Amino acid sequence: MFVLAILFLGSGVAGLGMSRSLAPNSWAAQFVGLFSLSLPFAIGMNLWLGFAITTELWRAVRRRGHPARGEASPIPPGSIAFVPTCLVLVGFAGILIAILGSRLGVVLTVALYMALGLLYGVTCWLYAKNGYLPFPQE
């Protein structure tokens, strides 16, 4: 639960701080920055749930109702959804912040945000994959 709080709440603080340093005179850029990491995290959690359900349904169809052999993993599949979700959505936030007045310029701002999105997505994925991030409940 601690990891969940850090990844969700800490991402809002980090996104706001980063947008404040890149576009200090733009309240709109700071608003986008506030949600630039926490929104992709929330969407990634929902996609993880969706991918896990879809994967398990597919496995059940392939088994044709027969019980699964071996032990089921305690961590549901699909947590890889964090990586593309964070990469795309944080990259889009970088585009918005660049347009709204980043002092680094468009290309460097978008590249910075895409790198941050990739790093954040991989971090969320690894925490989820290793069981530190709780699986979302319906």
C-alpha positions in Angstrom: 0.0 0.0 0.0 2.9 2.3 0.7 4.2 1.8 -2.9 0.8 2.7 -4.2 0.7 5.9 -2.3 4.2 6.9 -3.3 3.7 6.1 -7.0 0.3 7.9 -7.1 0.7 10.9 -4.8 4.4 11.3 -5.3 3.9 11.4 -9.1 1.5 14.4 -8.7 4.0 16.3 -6.7 6.9 15.4 -9.0 4.9 16.3 -12.1 3.9 19.7 -10.6 7.5 20.4 -9.6 8.8 19.6 -13.0 6.3 21.7 -14.8 6.9 24.6 -12.4 10.6 24.5 -13.2 10.0 24.2 -17.0 7.2 26.8 -17.3 7.2 28.9 -14.2 4.8 31.6 -15.5 2.1 29.2 -16.9 -0.6 28.1 -14.6 -2.0 25.9 -17.4 1.3 24.1 -17.7 1.4 23.5 -14.0 -2.1 22.1 -14.1 -1.1 19.7 -16.8 2.0 18.8 -14.9 0.0 18.0 -11.8 -1.8 15.2 -13.6 1.0 14.3 -16.1 2.1 11.2 -14.0 -0.8 10.4 -11.8 -3.4 10.1 -14.5 -1.3 7.6 -16.6 -0.8 5.7 -13.3 -4.5 5.5 -12.7 -5.2 4.5 -16.3 -2.4 1.9 -16.2 -4.0 0.3 -13.1 -7.3 -0.1 -14.9 -5.6 -1.5 -18.0 -3.7 -4.0 -15.8 -7.1 -5.2 -14.5 -8.5 -5.4 -18.0 -5.5 -7.2 -19.4 -5.5 -9.7 -16.4 -9.2 -10.5 -17.0 -8.7 -10.8 -20.7 -5.7 -13.1 -20.3 -7.4 -15.3 -17.8 -10.5 -15.6 -20.0 -8.3 -16.5 -23.0 -6.5 -19.1 -20.9 -9.8 -20.6 -19.8 -11.1 -20.8 -23.4 -7.9 -22.5 -24.5 -8.2 -25.1 -21.7 -11.9 -25.6 -22.6 -13.0 -25.8 -19.0 -10.3 -28.2 -17.8 -8.6 -27.2 -14.6 -5.2 -25.4 -14.9 -2.1 -27.5 -14.5 0.4 -26.3 -12.0 0.1 -23.4 -9.6 -1.3 -20.1 -10.6 0.8 -17.0 -10.1 -0.2 -14.8 -7.2 0.4 -11.7 -9.4 -2.0 -11.4 -12.3 -0.6 -10.8 -15.8 -0.9 -7.6 -17.7 1.1 -5.2 -15.6 3.2 -4.4 -18.7 0.4 -2.1 -19.6 2.0 0.6 -17.5 4.9 1.0 -19.9 3.1 2.1 -23.1 0.4 3.9 -21.2 2.9 6.1 -19.3 5.1 6.6 -22.3 2.3 7.9 -24.5 0.3 9.9 -21.9 3.4 11.5 -20.3 4.7 12.2 -23.8 1.4 13.9 -24.6 1.7 16.0 -21.4 5.2 17.0 -22.5 3.7 18.2 -25.8 1.1 20.3 -23.9 3.7 21.7 -21.5 6.0 22.6 -24.4 3.2 24.4 -26.2 2.1 26.2 -23.0 5.5 27.8 -22.5 8.4 25.6 -21.6 11.7 27.4 -21.5 13.6 24.4 -22.9 11.8 24.4 -26.3 9.4 21.9 -27.8 11.8 19.1 -28.8 13.8 19.0 -25.6 10.7 19.2 -23.4 8.9 16.4 -25.3 12.0 14.2 -25.2 12.4 14.9 -21.5 8.8 13.9 -20.8 8.9 10.8 -23.0 12.0 9.7 -21.1 10.3 10.4 -17.8 7.2 8.5 -19.0 9.3 5.5 -20.0 11.2 5.5 -16.7 8.0 5.9 -14.7 6.2 3.2 -16.7 9.0 0.7 -16.2 9.1 1.5 -12.5 5.4 0.9 -12.1 5.6 -2.3 -14.1 8.4 -3.7 -12.1 6.8 -2.9 -8.8 3.5 -4.5 -10.0 5.3 -7.5 -11.5 7.2 -8.2 -8.3 4.1 -7.9 -6.1 4.8 -4.5 -4.4 1.9 -2.8 -6.1 -1.5 -4.2 -5.1 -3.7 -5.5 -7.9 -6.7 -3.3 -8.5 -10.0 -4.4 -7.3 -13.1 -4.1 -9.4 
